[in-house]
Amino acid sequence: MKQEIETGTTGTCKYCHQIRTIEHVSDSFTQEERDEIASHECNCKGAKEAREVDYQIQRAEAAIRQIVSKKDEDAAKIFAAGLRAMAEGDIQSIQVKAWDGMKYQMTRKEKKIVVKSVETNEEESSGDETE
């Protein structure tokens, strides 16, 4: 059974509330899905900012997979949990210090999110000697 494709369907941008015509949409799409497409395609300031946030998140997710996930899945989960807040400018940095001596950092610099890992070989003593 072939899906029917409508042309000339409308959706409303969730940022500027402009009604937009969206092309090549399946008749099975809900109005909410059509509004999401219209929002994604809109050229208003809010839509552009949302696309920039999504782009930052995608790039940071790739960096997290490349640098952190392979070494420490828990640290990667912590970064993933704070990623949207960082991309939206609510958080400047997140740092996770792992038991194996690795330190993972995710920092927002201008409109980029930078992910890095640093191996720390710190020595610490409480002064107690037990033999």
Secondary structure, 3 states (H helix, E strand, C coil): CCCCEECCEEEECCCCCCEEEECCEECCCCHHHHHHHHHHHCCCHHHHHHHHHHHHHHHHHHHHHHHHHCCCHHHHHHHHHHHHHHHCCCCCEEEEECCCCEEEEEEEECCEEEEEEEECCCCCCCCCCCC
